[in-house]
Amino acid sequence: MKRTHNCGELTLKNVNEHVVLQGWVNKRRNFGALVFIDLRDREGLTQCVFDETISEKIVEVRNEFVLEIQGIVVERKDKNPKMKTGDIEIKVEDVTIINIAETTPMIIANQTDALEDTRLKYRYLDLRRECLQENLKLRHKVTMVTRNYLSDLGFLEIETPILCKSTPEGARDYLVPSRISKGSFYALPQSPQIYKQLLMIGGMDKYFQIARCFRDEDLRADRQPEFTQIYIEMSFVEEKDVFDVVEGLMRKIFKEVKGVDLSPFPALTYNECMAQYGSDKPDTRFDMKLVNISDVFNQTSFEIFKNILDANGSINCFVVKNQADSFSRKDCDKLSEFVKVYGAKALSYLKYSSNEWNGSINKVVSDEEKQQLKQKLNIEDNDIIFIVADKPKVSQTALGALRVKLGKELHLIDESKYNFLWVTNFPMFEYVEEEDRYVAAHHPFTSPNLEDVDKLMSEPQNCYSRAYDLVLNGYELLSGSIRIHDQKLQAKVFEAIGLSEKQAKEKFGFFLEAFKYGTPPHGGVGIGLERLIMILAGTDNIRDVVAFPKTASASDLMSEAPSKVDDMQLKDLALSIKE
């Protein structure tokens, strides 16, 4: 028979109705004359009651059997407020075993004791858990809100190629050998960057795409080798136009999905972020900002600090209010080891308690310097100052990481908040010591600030770009930029990153050719869909919001990919495996 309802929709309004449900056995309970089965599908659970006349049909039934149940909806005497259908139950009149199930290798419940590797190997079973199903429903809802919102604004959803040309200046490409053109390769797209710019050159004006992207890079909890981004590109725009569209989209998503009205999105430049938070993706849900205290030690006799300042280093700190008694010397030693991971040589600290100072540098810092610190930092009883003196970026980055660590450990973060922040004015280039050259910090099609164009060759370290990120609760939610639309400026940027005219033509010839035929000013963003869903779902593991994710070693435990292929396939591609 055709099912009449799902297992999560019946209420008291349906009492006395004859219904047909189909689903999996979630739980079975025997009470002598009566047997209770909770039947489960994607929408929830319904309790079904079998009396002696029909329970004989389900003697062999256990968890995960697939059943069809026909019966009458009745009001429950012992209502269960924790279930959507907790006011009713089904008095079963007939049952059909649609399919049997072996004992599963993991518990099908939100609280499962299965290791993650087991869950990934049997992902089709893991997906039966309500928490994962809710995450995928959330993902669907966000993508539908996105499509409707952007379509209403006149954006066109356009697909771009999956098999494309390998280009430099990014993560490693996943390569696909060509059978027709032996020895040549396609690359899977790290993003549709060039194609979406070509769409603007093609006059499409406003485009979006929910696109699959591929990057062969080291993985972590919030990264997968294949992932999805919401790409938006617009012609004839400035930064504010892009920001308005993105903010409107976020407001729509958070209102419809979480019922939250978002506050206006503040903005900081990259340099301001690093100075205040030690990170270009700061978590602004708690305070504890960094402070540059180099001026306090301008005349210091403490040789280590003096040498760092003489070498154009800086001394930065942050204050943990009313927590000095929470940190033992052993605790501070562990924190010192933590900042070394970020390149810092040491972590210094000073405690102020009962009008007295103590700490790792108490004896080498003068009373006058301590007094200046007290005034500059508004030090009060039981405060502790953590200090890193090093190269400016090392000092900021190490303290920024420590700030986040302590924010979590000391429960300073309001988990109910959604704090957005635009980060703007990123450096145009970053220096790669291994290659002894500057590379594009964002991508080579990002426009420099117009006032910095003359510095592209002479002062690349002082060039800033029209790139921007949107940060949410310490995660980089999106990156974007106003693009270069002038072919002469594009050539200058290629030259600045050491890409010769010949190399540029080899890598981007078709793209540069398009620049000759009237390119409009344009800009856009790429929004990390999984990262957004991860935050909305309240998890810190991106695999919880992907239907079939990879492990940290980029393998699929369920399908056992990647796998070897046979010699005939390799021969067709003119490839051989080097032992």
C-alpha positions as CSV (number, residue, x, y, z in Angstrom):
1,M,0.0,0.0,0.0
2,K,1.0,3.6,-0.4
3,R,2.1,5.3,2.8
4,T,-0.3,8.0,4.0
5,H,2.0,9.8,6.4
6,N,5.6,10.1,7.5
7,C,6.7,9.1,11.0
8,G,7.0,12.6,12.3
9,E,3.7,14.3,11.4
10,L,0.8,12.6,13.2
11,T,-0.8,14.5,16.0
12,L,-4.0,14.4,18.1
13,K,-5.8,15.9,15.0
14,N,-5.3,12.5,13.3
15,V,-7.0,10.4,16.1
16,N,-9.2,7.7,14.7
17,E,-7.7,7.9,11.2
18,H,-6.6,4.8,9.4
19,V,-2.9,5.3,8.4
20,V,-0.1,3.5,6.6
21,L,3.5,4.1,7.8
22,Q,6.7,2.7,6.3
23,G,10.1,2.9,7.9
24,W,12.9,1.4,10.0
25,V,12.5,-0.2,13.4
26,N,14.2,2.2,15.8
27,K,13.4,0.4,19.0
28,R,11.5,-2.7,20.1
29,R,10.0,-3.3,23.6
30,N,8.2,-6.4,24.7
31,F,5.7,-6.3,27.5
32,G,4.1,-9.7,27.4
33,A,0.8,-9.2,25.8
34,L,1.9,-6.0,24.0
35,V,4.9,-5.2,21.9
36,F,5.9,-1.6,21.2
37,I,7.9,-0.6,18.2
38,D,9.2,2.9,17.4
39,L,9.1,3.2,13.7
40,R,11.5,5.7,12.2
41,D,11.9,7.6,8.9
42,R,13.6,10.9,8.0
43,E,11.0,13.0,9.7
44,G,10.9,11.3,13.1
45,L,9.5,8.5,15.2
46,T,6.0,7.0,15.8
47,Q,5.2,4.5,18.5
48,C,3.3,1.5,17.2
49,V,1.4,-1.0,19.5
50,F,1.0,-4.7,18.6
51,D,-1.4,-6.8,20.6
52,E,-1.3,-10.6,20.9
53,T,-3.4,-11.1,17.7
54,I,-0.7,-9.5,15.5
55,S,2.5,-9.6,17.4
56,E,3.1,-13.2,16.1
57,K,4.0,-11.6,12.7
58,I,6.9,-9.7,14.2
59,V,8.6,-12.4,16.3
60,E,11.8,-12.1,14.3
61,V,11.7,-8.4,13.9
62,R,14.6,-6.4,15.4
63,N,16.2,-2.9,15.0
64,E,16.6,-1.7,11.4
65,F,14.1,-4.1,9.8
66,V,12.0,-2.2,7.3
67,L,8.3,-2.4,8.0
68,E,5.0,-1.3,6.6
69,I,2.4,-0.7,9.3
70,Q,-1.3,-0.2,8.9
71,G,-3.4,0.9,11.9
72,I,-5.6,3.4,13.7
73,V,-4.2,6.6,15.3
74,V,-5.1,6.7,19.0
75,E,-4.3,9.1,21.9
76,R,-1.5,7.9,24.1
77,K,-2.2,7.6,27.8
78,D,1.5,8.2,28.7
79,K,2.4,11.1,26.4
80,N,6.0,11.7,25.6
81,P,6.7,15.5,25.2
82,K,10.2,14.7,23.8
83,M,8.7,13.2,20.6
84,K,7.0,15.2,17.9
85,T,4.4,12.5,17.8
86,G,4.4,11.9,21.5
87,D,0.7,12.6,22.0
88,I,-0.4,9.6,19.8
89,E,0.4,6.0,18.9
90,I,-0.7,3.6,16.2
91,K,-2.9,0.6,17.2
92,V,-1.5,-1.8,14.6
93,E,-4.0,-3.8,12.5
94,D,-1.6,-5.3,10.0
95,V,2.2,-5.4,9.4
96,T,4.4,-6.3,6.4
97,I,8.1,-7.0,6.7
98,I,9.5,-5.2,3.7
99,N,13.1,-6.1,4.4
100,I,15.2,-7.7,7.0
101,A,18.4,-6.3,8.5
102,E,21.5,-7.9,10.1
103,T,22.8,-6.5,13.4
104,T,24.4,-3.2,12.5
105,P,28.1,-2.6,13.3
106,M,27.1,0.7,15.1
107,I,24.3,2.1,17.2
108,I,21.9,4.1,15.1
109,A,21.3,7.0,17.5
110,N,22.5,10.5,18.0
111,Q,24.7,9.4,20.9
112,T,26.6,6.6,19.3
113,D,29.7,4.9,20.7
114,A,31.1,4.2,17.2
115,L,34.5,5.6,16.3
116,E,34.5,8.1,13.4
117,D,36.3,5.6,11.1
118,T,33.5,3.1,11.7
119,R,30.9,5.8,11.0
120,L,32.6,6.7,7.8
121,K,33.0,3.1,6.6
122,Y,29.3,2.5,7.2
123,R,28.2,6.1,6.3
124,Y,24.9,4.9,4.9
125,L,24.0,3.7,8.4
126,D,25.5,6.8,10.0
127,L,23.2,8.9,7.8
128,R,20.2,7.3,9.5
129,R,21.0,9.2,12.7
130,E,18.7,12.1,13.3
131,C,21.6,14.6,13.9
132,L,23.1,14.0,10.5
133,Q,19.8,14.1,8.7
134,E,19.0,17.4,10.3
135,N,22.4,18.8,9.2
136,L,21.6,17.8,5.6
137,K,18.1,19.3,5.8
138,L,19.8,22.5,7.0
139,R,22.2,22.4,4.1
140,H,19.3,22.0,1.7
141,K,17.4,24.9,3.2
142,V,20.4,27.2,3.1
143,T,21.0,26.4,-0.6
144,M,17.3,27.0,-1.4
145,V,17.3,30.3,0.4
146,T,20.4,31.3,-1.5
147,R,19.0,30.4,-4.9
148,N,15.7,32.2,-4.2
149,Y,17.4,35.3,-2.8
150,L,19.9,35.7,-5.6
151,S,17.4,34.9,-8.3
152,D,15.1,37.6,-6.9
153,L,18.0,40.1,-7.3
154,G,18.4,39.2,-11.0
155,F,21.4,36.9,-10.7
156,L,21.6,34.0,-13.1
157,E,22.7,30.5,-12.0
158,I,25.3,29.3,-14.5
159,E,27.4,26.2,-14.5
160,T,31.1,26.3,-15.3
161,P,33.4,23.4,-16.4
162,I,34.7,20.7,-14.1
163,L,37.4,19.6,-16.5
164,C,39.6,22.7,-17.0
165,K,43.2,23.9,-17.4
166,S,45.7,23.6,-14.7
167,T,46.8,27.1,-13.5
168,P,49.4,28.2,-10.9
169,E,49.2,30.3,-7.8
170,G,47.0,28.1,-5.6
171,A,46.8,24.7,-3.9
172,R,47.9,21.6,-5.8
173,D,45.5,20.7,-8.5
174,Y,43.8,17.3,-8.9
175,L,44.9,16.2,-12.4
176,V,42.8,14.2,-14.9
177,P,44.8,12.6,-17.7
178,S,43.3,12.9,-21.2
179,R,42.9,9.6,-23.2
180,I,42.4,11.6,-26.5
181,S,45.4,13.9,-26.0
182,K,47.9,11.5,-24.5
183,G,50.4,13.2,-22.1
184,S,48.1,16.1,-21.5
185,F,45.9,16.7,-18.4
186,Y,42.8,18.5,-17.3
187,A,42.6,19.9,-13.8
188,L,39.6,19.8,-11.5
189,P,38.7,23.4,-10.6
190,Q,40.0,24.8,-7.3
191,S,37.3,27.5,-8.0
192,P,35.5,28.8,-11.1
193,Q,37.6,32.0,-10.8
194,I,38.6,32.5,-14.4
195,Y,35.2,31.3,-15.8
196,K,33.2,33.6,-13.6
197,Q,35.3,36.5,-14.7
198,L,34.8,35.4,-18.3
199,L,31.1,35.4,-17.7
200,M,31.3,39.1,-16.7
201,I,33.3,39.8,-19.9
202,G,30.6,37.9,-21.7
203,G,28.0,40.4,-20.4
204,M,26.2,38.2,-17.9
205,D,26.2,41.0,-15.4
206,K,25.3,39.1,-12.3
207,Y,26.1,35.4,-11.8
208,F,26.0,32.8,-9.0
209,Q,26.8,29.2,-8.8
210,I,26.7,26.6,-6.0
211,A,29.9,24.9,-7.3
212,R,32.0,21.9,-6.4
213,C,35.7,22.7,-5.9
214,F,38.7,20.5,-5.6
215,R,42.1,21.2,-3.8
216,D,44.8,18.7,-3.2
217,E,46.0,20.1,0.2
218,D,46.5,18.9,3.7
219,L,43.2,18.5,5.5
220,R,41.9,19.5,8.9
221,A,38.5,19.5,10.8
222,D,37.0,22.4,8.6
223,R,38.5,21.3,5.3
224,Q,37.7,18.6,2.7
225,P,39.5,17.8,-0.7
226,E,36.2,18.4,-2.5
227,F,33.9,21.0,-1.2
228,T,31.1,23.4,-2.2
229,Q,31.2,27.1,-2.4
230,I,28.5,29.7,-3.3
231,Y,30.1,31.9,-6.0
232,I,28.8,35.4,-6.7
233,E,30.2,37.7,-9.4
234,M,28.9,41.1,-10.4
235,S,29.8,43.7,-13.0
236,F,30.1,47.5,-12.6
237,V,30.4,47.3,-8.8
238,E,32.5,48.6,-6.0
239,E,33.2,46.8,-2.6
240,K,30.0,48.3,-1.0
241,D,27.8,46.8,-3.7
242,V,29.2,43.3,-3.1
243,F,29.0,43.7,0.7
244,D,25.3,44.8,0.5
245,V,24.4,41.6,-1.5
246,V,26.3,39.3,0.8
247,E,24.9,40.9,4.0
248,G,21.4,40.7,2.6
249,L,22.0,37.0,1.9
250,M,23.3,36.3,5.4
251,R,20.4,38.2,7.0
252,K,17.9,36.1,4.9
253,I,19.6,32.8,5.8
254,F,19.9,33.5,9.5
255,K,16.4,34.8,9.8
256,E,14.8,31.8,7.9
257,V,17.1,29.1,9.3
258,K,17.8,30.3,12.9
259,G,15.1,33.0,13.5
260,V,18.0,35.4,14.2
261,D,18.1,39.1,13.2
262,L,21.7,40.0,12.5
263,S,23.3,43.3,13.6
264,P,25.1,45.4,11.0
265,F,28.4,43.9,9.9
266,P,31.4,46.0,11.2
267,A,34.7,46.2,9.2
268,L,38.4,46.3,10.0
269,T,41.4,46.4,7.8
270,Y,43.8,43.5,7.8
271,N,46.4,45.5,9.7
272,E,43.8,46.5,12.3
273,C,42.8,42.8,12.7
274,M,46.3,41.7,13.3
275,A,47.1,44.5,15.7
276,Q,43.9,43.9,17.8
277,Y,43.4,40.2,17.5
278,G,46.6,38.6,16.1
279,S,44.5,37.0,13.3
280,D,42.9,37.9,10.0
281,K,39.8,35.8,11.0
282,P,39.3,36.9,14.6
283,D,36.6,35.6,16.9
284,T,35.0,38.8,18.2
285,R,32.5,37.2,20.5
286,F,34.8,38.0,23.4
287,D,37.1,41.0,24.1
288,M,40.7,40.4,25.4
289,K,42.3,42.4,22.5
290,L,46.0,42.6,21.9
291,V,47.9,45.8,22.8
292,N,51.2,46.9,21.5
293,I,53.4,47.9,24.5
294,S,56.7,48.5,22.7
295,D,56.6,52.1,23.8
296,V,56.7,51.1,27.5
297,F,60.0,49.4,26.9
298,N,61.7,52.0,24.7
299,Q,64.4,52.6,27.4
300,T,64.3,49.2,29.0
301,S,67.4,47.6,30.5
302,F,65.9,44.1,30.0
303,E,68.3,43.0,27.3
304,I,66.0,40.5,25.5
305,F,63.3,43.1,25.0
306,K,65.9,45.7,24.0
307,N,67.4,43.5,21.4
308,I,64.1,42.7,19.9
309,L,63.1,46.3,19.6
310,D,66.5,47.2,18.2
311,A,65.9,44.6,15.4
312,N,62.5,46.3,14.5
313,G,60.5,43.7,16.5
314,S,57.5,44.5,18.6
315,I,56.2,43.7,22.1
316,N,52.5,42.8,22.3
317,C,50.3,41.5,25.0
318,F,46.8,40.9,26.2
319,V,45.3,40.9,29.7
320,V,43.2,38.1,31.2
321,K,40.9,39.9,33.7
322,N,40.5,38.5,37.2
323,Q,42.1,35.2,36.4
324,A,45.7,35.4,37.7
325,D,45.0,32.9,40.4
326,S,43.9,30.4,37.7
327,F,47.4,30.2,36.2
328,S,50.1,28.3,38.0
329,R,53.7,28.5,36.9
330,K,53.3,25.0,35.4
331,D,50.3,26.3,33.4
332,C,52.2,29.3,32.1
333,D,55.1,27.0,31.1
334,K,52.7,24.9,29.0
335,L,51.3,28.1,27.4
336,S,54.9,29.1,26.6
337,E,55.3,25.8,24.7
338,F,52.1,26.5,22.9
339,V,53.2,29.8,21.4
340,K,56.4,28.3,20.2
341,V,54.3,26.3,17.7
342,Y,53.6,29.7,16.1
343,G,57.2,30.8,15.9
344,A,57.5,32.7,19.2
345,K,60.6,32.2,21.2
346,A,59.0,32.6,24.6
347,L,55.9,33.7,26.5
348,S,56.4,36.2,29.3
349,Y,53.8,37.0,31.9
350,L,53.2,39.3,34.8
351,K,50.6,38.9,37.6
352,Y,49.1,41.6,39.7
353,S,47.6,40.6,43.0
354,S,47.1,42.4,46.4
355,N,49.1,45.3,45.1
356,E,52.1,43.1,44.2
357,W,53.6,42.0,41.0
358,N,55.1,38.6,40.2
359,G,55.7,36.5,37.2
360,S,58.4,35.3,34.8
361,I,59.8,38.8,34.1
362,N,59.0,40.5,37.4
363,K,62.6,40.8,38.4
364,V,63.9,42.2,35.1
365,V,61.1,44.8,34.5
366,S,61.5,48.1,36.3
367,D,59.0,49.5,38.7
368,E,58.4,52.4,36.4
369,E,57.7,50.0,33.5
370,K,55.2,48.1,35.6
371,Q,53.5,51.3,36.6
372,Q,53.2,52.3,32.9
373,L,51.8,48.9,32.1
374,K,49.2,49.2,34.9
375,Q,48.0,52.5,33.6
376,K,48.1,51.6,29.9
377,L,46.4,48.3,30.3
378,N,44.0,49.3,33.2
379,I,45.4,46.5,35.4
380,E,43.3,45.5,38.4
381,D,43.6,43.0,41.2
382,N,44.1,39.4,40.0
383,D,44.8,40.3,36.4
384,I,47.5,38.5,34.4
385,I,49.4,39.9,31.4
386,F,50.7,37.6,28.7
387,I,53.5,39.1,26.6
388,V,55.3,38.0,23.4
389,A,58.3,40.0,22.1
390,D,59.3,39.0,18.6
391,K,59.0,39.9,14.9
392,P,55.8,41.9,14.6
393,K,53.8,39.2,12.7
394,V,55.1,36.4,15.0
395,S,54.2,38.3,18.1
396,Q,50.7,39.0,16.9
397,T,50.0,35.6,15.5
398,A,51.3,33.7,18.6
399,L,49.2,35.9,20.9
400,G,46.2,35.6,18.6
401,A,46.3,31.8,18.8
402,L,46.8,32.0,22.6
403,R,43.9,34.4,22.9
404,V,41.5,32.0,21.2
405,K,42.8,29.0,23.2
406,L,42.2,30.8,26.5
407,G,38.9,32.2,25.3
408,K,37.6,28.6,24.9
409,E,39.3,27.2,28.0
410,L,38.1,30.0,30.3
411,H,34.5,29.9,28.8
412,L,34.7,33.6,27.7
413,I,32.9,33.0,24.4
414,D,29.2,33.5,24.2
415,E,28.2,30.5,22.0
416,S,24.8,32.0,21.2
417,K,26.3,34.9,19.3
418,Y,26.9,35.2,15.5
419,N,29.5,37.9,15.1
420,F,30.3,38.8,11.5
421,L,33.2,41.0,10.5
422,W,34.4,42.3,7.1
423,V,38.2,42.2,6.9
424,T,39.5,44.5,4.1
425,N,42.7,45.9,2.6
426,F,44.7,42.7,2.6
427,P,48.3,42.7,1.5
428,M,48.6,42.3,-2.2
429,F,51.6,39.9,-2.0
430,E,53.2,37.5,0.5
431,Y,56.8,36.5,0.4
432,V,57.7,32.8,0.1
433,E,61.1,32.1,1.4
434,E,61.5,28.7,-0.2
435,E,60.9,30.2,-3.7
436,D,62.6,33.6,-2.9
437,R,59.8,35.5,-4.4
438,Y,56.5,37.3,-3.8
439,V,53.3,35.5,-4.7
440,A,49.7,36.7,-4.9
441,A,48.3,36.7,-1.4
442,H,44.7,36.2,-2.7
443,H,45.0,35.3,-6.4
444,P,46.7,37.1,-9.3
445,F,43.4,38.6,-10.6
446,T,42.8,40.7,-7.5
447,S,43.0,44.4,-8.0
448,P,45.6,46.4,-6.1
449,N,44.5,49.6,-4.4
450,L,44.9,52.2,-7.0
451,E,47.3,54.3,-4.8
452,D,49.6,51.3,-4.6
453,V,49.9,50.5,-8.3
454,D,53.3,52.4,-8.6
455,K,54.7,50.2,-5.8
456,L,54.0,46.8,-7.5
457,M,57.6,46.4,-8.6
458,S,59.5,48.7,-6.2
459,E,57.7,48.0,-2.9
460,P,55.6,44.8,-3.2
461,Q,55.7,44.4,0.6
462,N,53.8,47.7,1.0
463,C,51.1,47.0,-1.6
464,Y,47.6,46.4,-0.5
465,S,44.7,45.0,-2.4
466,R,41.0,45.3,-2.9
467,A,40.5,41.8,-1.4
468,Y,38.1,41.2,1.5
469,D,37.0,38.4,3.7
470,L,33.9,37.9,5.7
471,V,34.6,36.3,9.1
472,L,32.0,34.6,11.3
473,N,32.9,33.5,14.9
474,G,36.6,33.1,14.1
475,Y,36.0,31.2,10.8
476,E,36.8,32.7,7.3
477,L,33.4,32.4,5.8
478,L,34.2,33.9,2.4
479,S,36.9,35.5,0.4
480,G,36.5,37.9,-2.5
481,S,37.9,40.9,-4.3
482,I,37.4,43.5,-6.8
483,R,39.1,42.1,-9.9
484,I,41.6,43.6,-12.3
485,H,39.8,44.6,-15.5
486,D,42.7,46.4,-17.3
487,Q,45.1,44.2,-19.3
488,K,48.1,46.5,-18.7
489,L,47.5,46.3,-14.9
490,Q,47.1,42.6,-15.1
491,A,50.4,42.3,-16.9
492,K,52.1,44.4,-14.2
493,V,50.8,42.1,-11.5
494,F,52.0,39.0,-13.3
495,E,55.4,40.6,-13.6
496,A,55.4,41.4,-9.9
497,I,55.0,37.7,-9.0
498,G,57.7,36.7,-11.4
499,L,55.4,35.4,-14.2
500,S,57.0,36.2,-17.5
501,E,54.9,37.2,-20.5
502,K,55.5,33.8,-22.1
503,Q,54.5,32.0,-18.9
504,A,51.4,34.1,-18.4
505,K,50.3,33.4,-22.0
506,E,50.9,29.6,-21.5
507,K,48.8,29.6,-18.3
508,F,46.2,32.2,-19.0
509,G,46.4,32.9,-22.7
510,F,42.7,32.5,-23.4
511,F,41.8,34.6,-20.4
512,L,44.2,37.4,-21.3
513,E,43.0,37.4,-24.9
514,A,39.5,38.1,-23.5
515,F,40.8,41.3,-21.8
516,K,41.3,42.9,-25.2
517,Y,37.7,43.1,-26.0
518,G,36.2,45.4,-23.4
519,T,36.2,44.1,-19.8
520,P,33.8,45.7,-17.3
521,P,34.9,46.4,-13.7
522,H,33.7,43.5,-11.7
523,G,34.0,41.7,-8.3
524,G,32.6,38.9,-6.3
525,V,33.0,36.4,-3.5
526,G,33.2,32.7,-2.8
527,I,31.3,31.6,0.3
528,G,32.2,28.3,2.0
529,L,28.9,26.4,2.1
530,E,30.1,23.6,4.4
531,R,31.7,26.0,6.8
532,L,28.5,28.1,7.0
533,I,26.4,25.0,7.6
534,M,29.0,23.8,10.2
535,I,28.5,27.0,12.2
536,L,24.7,27.0,11.8
537,A,24.6,23.3,12.9
538,G,26.8,24.0,16.0
539,T,29.5,21.5,15.1
540,D,33.2,22.0,14.7
541,N,33.7,19.1,12.3
542,I,33.0,19.7,8.6
543,R,32.4,16.0,8.0
544,D,29.2,16.3,10.0
545,V,27.6,18.4,7.3
546,V,28.8,16.4,4.2
547,A,26.9,13.4,3.1
548,F,29.9,11.3,2.1
549,P,33.1,12.9,3.4
550,K,36.7,12.0,3.2
551,T,39.0,11.2,6.1
552,A,42.0,13.4,7.1
553,S,44.1,11.4,4.7
554,A,41.6,12.2,1.8
555,S,40.3,8.7,1.6
556,D,36.8,7.3,1.4
557,L,36.6,4.4,3.8
558,M,33.2,3.4,2.5
559,S,34.0,3.0,-1.2
560,E,37.7,2.5,-0.5
561,A,38.7,5.4,-2.8
562,P,41.3,6.2,-4.0
563,S,42.0,2.8,-5.4
564,K,44.3,1.2,-8.0
565,V,43.2,0.8,-11.6
566,D,44.1,-2.0,-14.0
567,D,46.9,-1.9,-16.5
568,M,44.5,-1.6,-19.5
569,Q,43.1,1.7,-18.1
570,L,46.7,3.0,-17.6
571,K,47.6,1.9,-21.2
572,D,44.7,3.8,-22.6
573,L,46.0,7.0,-20.9
574,A,49.7,6.3,-21.9
575,L,50.6,6.2,-18.2
576,S,52.6,3.8,-16.1
577,I,53.1,3.6,-12.3
578,K,56.6,4.2,-11.1
579,E,57.5,1.8,-8.3
